[in-house]
Amino acid sequence: KAVTSELERGKIVIFDIDVQGYEIARSKVPKSELTSVFITTPSLSELRDRLRARGDNDPADIALRLQNAQEEMERLGEYDYFIINDRLEAAYENLRSIYKTIKLETASRDIGKLIEIWKI
């Protein structure tokens, strides 16, 4: 309900959700109000290395996460954008560019409101 309220106010709402969360969002938010971004590592081996480097995952957990990641990659085509997070700064700039695009698209939908404001 809070999300719907913010969308109605013309706000951009950002979630960090997994593939299952995206499915729920798609079922509840109109496509015209939803933009999706899939962020991933450059490769499965890079993901494995990152998970191991954290040091807080046991091997069985890592294996399960890698298997899930492979399955989730099959759904990449369902997203509006994807970002390969190989360099944090570059990935962040890509995400900012997508945000700016969404902001411009949102503004263009408000043209009717602007025209009404300018009427005498």
LINKA-V936562 format. One record per residue. SS is DSSP state (a for helix, b for strand, c for the rest). PHI is phi in radians with two decimals (999 if undefined). OMEGA is omega in radians with two decimals (NA if undefined). Layout:
ss: [SS	SS]
phi: [PHI	PHI]
omega: [OMEGA	OMEGA]
This chain:
ss: [c	a	a	a	a	a	a	a	c	c	c	c	c	c	c	c	c	c	a	a	a	a	a	a	a	a	a	a	c	c	a	a	a	c	c	c	b	b	b	b	c	c	c	a	a	a	a	a	a	a	a	a	a	a	c	c	c	c	a	a	a	a	a	a	a	a	a	a	a	a	a	a	a	c	c	a	a	a	c	c	b	b	b	b	c	c	c	a	a	a	a	a	a	a	a	a	a	a	a	a	a	a	a	a	a	a	a	a	a	c	a	a	a	a	a	a	a	a	c	c]
phi: [999	-1.11	-1.12	-1.02	-1.06	-1.16	-1.10	-1.11	-1.45	1.46	-1.46	-1.69	-1.88	-2.01	-2.13	-1.86	-2.28	-1.52	-1.05	-1.16	-1.12	-1.13	-1.03	-1.13	-1.03	-1.08	-1.37	-1.97	-2.01	-1.01	-0.95	-1.16	-1.87	-2.14	-2.18	-2.03	-2.29	-1.73	-1.93	-2.50	-1.41	-1.13	-2.77	-1.13	-1.15	-1.13	-1.07	-1.01	-1.07	-1.15	-1.11	-1.13	-1.13	-1.09	1.34	-1.98	-2.07	-1.41	-0.97	-1.16	-1.14	-1.08	-1.04	-1.14	-1.14	-1.17	-1.10	-1.08	-1.09	-1.08	-1.15	-1.17	-1.08	-1.10	-1.71	-0.92	-1.15	-1.41	-1.69	-1.28	-2.44	-2.42	-2.22	-1.63	-1.54	-1.69	-2.33	-0.96	-1.09	-1.18	-1.09	-1.09	-1.12	-1.09	-1.14	-1.07	-1.11	-1.11	-1.01	-1.08	-1.09	-1.09	-1.07	-1.15	-1.11	-1.10	-1.09	-1.19	-1.25	-1.61	-1.02	-1.02	-1.12	-1.12	-1.08	-1.09	-1.07	-1.43	-1.29	-1.62]
omega: [3.12	3.13	3.13	3.13	3.13	3.10	3.13	3.11	3.11	-3.13	3.02	-3.11	-3.09	3.07	2.97	-3.04	3.10	-3.09	3.14	3.08	3.10	3.09	3.13	3.13	-3.14	-3.12	-3.05	-3.07	3.11	-3.12	-3.13	-3.12	-3.02	3.02	-3.08	3.12	3.10	3.14	-3.07	3.04	-3.13	-3.09	3.08	3.14	3.08	3.09	3.12	3.14	-3.14	3.12	3.11	-3.10	3.11	3.11	-3.12	3.12	3.05	-3.07	3.14	3.12	3.11	3.14	3.13	3.14	3.11	3.10	3.11	-3.14	3.11	3.13	-3.14	3.11	3.09	-3.09	-3.08	-3.11	3.13	-3.05	3.13	-3.11	2.93	3.14	3.03	-3.07	3.09	3.04	-3.02	-3.10	3.14	3.12	3.11	3.13	3.08	3.13	3.08	3.12	3.10	3.11	-3.14	3.10	3.13	3.14	3.10	3.12	3.11	3.13	-3.12	3.08	-3.11	-3.12	3.13	3.11	-3.13	3.12	3.12	3.13	-3.07	-3.14	3.12	NA]
